[in-house]
Amino acid sequence: MRPNPDYAFDDAEGIRALVRENPWATIVSFVPGKGLVSSHYPILLDEDADGIAIVSHVGRPDERLHELGQHEAMVIVYGPQGYVSPSWYDTSPAVPTWNFAVAHLHGTPEILSDEENLQVLERLVAHFENPLPEPYLMNRTLENADYAARIVHGTVGFRMRVDRFEAKEKMSQDKPAEVVDRVIDALKSPGPYENPRLAARMSHVHGREETA
């Protein structure tokens, strides 16, 4: 990732929040004889760990594809992102750009036991189901709990403690305040590039009180 001091994102708590708020990730491994391999799975922040750690699972046979646990892996987490038109700047010259938040998390995954994996799967399901009026939890019924215990063998759970990370948050930090305001307003407005999540992220980064 090309470094740029204007877009530095090196706050560990900020990275934890990014993971917490954006649970869809890309897992990348370099496997000798195979080269680069990648998979895509939901992840959760391990809230009890010191530093930054994530938990998740892969479906079999992805653990063999990645040789999970034998090599360092990189997990890419994406925050809000989107196109920014130069027509919103009301300045010249101006060029199109893309605003985004992203983090590359590096570490060696630790394979979980079936019991630990089941606990992670339960947490994942609860994380996404609890906002619903009638959450469909894994242990909602005895029948569902038995089914969940059977399907856990089709997945391999892991925990990855993050040894190092690279991150960037490009939210028009190099632009004057009035340009930032115009971009935020444009992202909130109806149209092909309406993007309230990106507008909220920009508002947060620039210390605006309004976040939606």
For each residue, the residues with C-beta under 8 A, 3 or more apart:
1: 102 104 166 167 168
2:
3: 8
4: 7 8 168 170
5: 8
6: 170 173 174
7: 4 168 169 170 171 173
8: 3 4 5 168 169
9: 14 15 101 103 167 168 169
10: 167
11: 14 15
12: 15 16 51 52
13: 16 17
14: 9 11 17 18 167 169
15: 9 11 12 18 19 52 77 103 105 162 165 167
16: 12 13 19 20 45 52
17: 13 14 20 21
18: 14 15 21 22 77 79 101 103 167
19: 15 16 22 23 43 44 45 52 54 77 103 105
20: 16 17 23 45
21: 17 18 79
22: 18 19 25 77 78 79
23: 19 20 42 43 44 127
24: 40 41 42 43 78
25: 22 40 41 42 43 54 56 75 76 77 78
26: 38 39 40 75 76
27: 38 39 40 41 56 58 66 73 74 75 76
28: 36 37 38 73 74 75 76
29: 36 37 38 66 67 68 71 72 73 74
30: 35 36 37 71 72
31: 34 35 36 37 65 66 67 71
32:
33:
34: 31 37 65
35: 30 31
36: 28 29 30 31
37: 28 29 30 31 34 65 66
38: 26 27 28 29
39: 26 27 58 62 65 66
40: 24 25 26 27
41: 24 25 27 56 57 58
42: 23 24 25 56 124 128
43: 19 23 24 25 54 55 56 75 77
44: 19 23 54 55 56 120 123 124 127
45: 16 19 20 52 53 54
46: 49 53 54 55 159
47:
48:
49: 46 52 53 159 161
50: 53
51: 12 161 162
52: 12 15 16 19 45 49 105 161 162 165
53: 45 46 49 50 159 160 161 162
54: 19 25 43 44 45 46 75 105 159 160 162
55: 43 44 46 112 120 123 157 158 159 160
56: 25 27 41 42 43 44 120 124 157 158
57: 41 112 117 120 121 124 155 156 157 158
58: 27 39 41 62 63 66 68 155 156 158
59: 62 154 155 156
60: 63 64 154 155 156
61: 64 65
62: 39 58 59 65 66 68 156
63: 58 60 66 67 68 69 111 156
64: 60 61 67 68
65: 31 34 37 39 61 62
66: 27 29 31 37 39 58 62 63 71 73
67: 29 31 63 64 70 71
68: 29 58 62 63 64 73 109 111 156 158
69: 63 108 109 110 111 158
70: 67
71: 29 30 31 66 67 108
72: 29 30 106 107 108 163
73: 27 28 29 66 68 106 107 108 109 160
74: 27 28 29 104 105 106
75: 25 26 27 28 43 54 104 105 107 160
76: 25 26 27 28 102 103 104 105
77: 15 18 19 22 25 43 102 103 105
78: 22 24 25 81 100 101 102
79: 18 21 22 100 101 102 103 169 201
80: 100 101 195 197 198 200 201
81: 78 98 99 100 101 102 198
82: 98 99 100 187 193 195 198
83: 96 98 193
84: 88 96 97 98 99 172 183 187
85: 88 96 186 193
86: 89 94 95 96 97
87: 94
88: 84 85 179 182 183 186
89: 86 94 175 179 182 183
90: 179 182
91: 94 179
92:
93:
94: 86 87 89 91
95: 86
96: 83 84 85 86
97: 84 86 170
98: 81 82 83 84 170
99: 81 82 84 170 171 172 183 198 202
100: 78 79 80 81 82 168 169 170
101: 9 18 78 79 80 81 167 168 169 170 171 201
102: 1 76 77 78 79 81 167 168
103: 9 15 18 19 76 77 79 165 166 167
104: 1 74 75 76 165 166 167
105: 15 19 52 54 74 75 76 77 160 162 165
106: 72 73 74 162 163 164 165 166
107: 72 73 75 160 161 162 163 164
108: 69 71 72 73 160 163
109: 68 69 73 158 159 160
110: 69 158 159 160 161
111: 63 68 69 156 157 158
112: 55 57 116 117 120 156 157 158 159
113: 116 117 157
114: 117 118 152 153
115: 118 119
116: 112 113 119 120 157 159
117: 57 112 113 114 120 121 152 155 156 157
118: 114 115 121 122 148 149 152 157
119: 115 116 122 123
120: 44 55 56 57 112 116 117 123 124 157
121: 57 117 118 124 125 138 148 152 155 157
122: 118 119 125 126 137 138 139 148
123: 44 55 119 120 126 127
124: 42 44 56 57 120 121 127 128
125: 121 122 128 129 136 137 138
126: 122 123 129 130 135 137 138
127: 23 44 123 124 130
128: 42 124 125 131
129: 125 126 132 135 136 137
130: 126 127 135
131: 128
132: 129 135 136
133:
134:
135: 126 129 130 132 140
136: 125 129 132 140
137: 122 125 126 129 140 144
138: 121 122 125 126 144 145 148
139: 122 144 145 148
140: 135 136 137 144 145
141: 144 145
142: 145 146
143: 146 147
144: 137 138 139 140 141 147 148
145: 138 139 140 141 142 148 149
146: 142 143 149 150
147: 143 144 150 151
148: 118 121 122 138 139 144 145 151 152
149: 118 145 146 152
150: 146 147 153
151: 147 148 154 155
152: 114 117 118 121 148 149 155
153: 114 150
154: 59 60 151
155: 57 58 59 60 117 121 151 152
156: 57 58 59 60 62 63 68 111 112 117
157: 55 56 57 111 112 113 116 117 118 120 121
158: 55 56 57 58 68 69 109 110 111 112
159: 46 49 53 54 55 109 110 112 116
160: 53 54 55 73 75 105 107 108 109 110
161: 49 51 52 53 107 110
162: 15 51 52 53 54 105 106 107 165
163: 72 106 107 108
164: 106 107
165: 15 52 103 104 105 106 162
166: 1 103 104 106
167: 1 9 10 14 15 18 101 102 103 104
168: 1 4 7 8 9 100 101 102
169: 7 8 9 14 79 100 101 205
170: 4 6 7 97 98 99 100 101 173
171: 7 99 101 201 202 205 206
172: 84 99 175 179 180 183 202 206
173: 6 7 170 205 206
174: 6
175: 89 172 179 180 183
176: 179 180
177: 180 181 206
178: 181 182
179: 88 89 90 91 172 175 176 182 183
180: 172 175 176 177 183 184 202 206
181: 177 178 184 185 208
182: 88 89 90 178 179 185 186
183: 84 88 89 99 172 175 179 180 186 187 202
184: 180 181 187 188 199 202 203 206 208
185: 181 182 188 189
186: 85 88 182 183 189 191 193
187: 82 84 183 184 193 194 195 196 198 199 202
188: 184 185 194 196 199 212
189: 185 186 194
190: 194
191: 186 194
192:
193: 82 83 85 186 187
194: 187 188 189 190 191
195: 80 82 187 198 199
196: 187 188 199 200 212
197: 80 200 201
198: 80 81 82 99 187 195 201 202
199: 184 187 188 195 196 202 203 212
200: 80 196 197 203 204 211 212
201: 79 80 101 171 197 198 204 205
202: 99 171 172 180 183 184 187 198 199 205 206 208
203: 184 199 200 206 208 209 210 211 212
204: 200 201 207 208 211
205: 169 171 173 201 202
206: 171 172 173 177 180 184 202 203
207: 204
208: 181 184 202 203 204 211
209: 203
210: 203
211: 200 203 204 208
212: 188 196 199 200 203
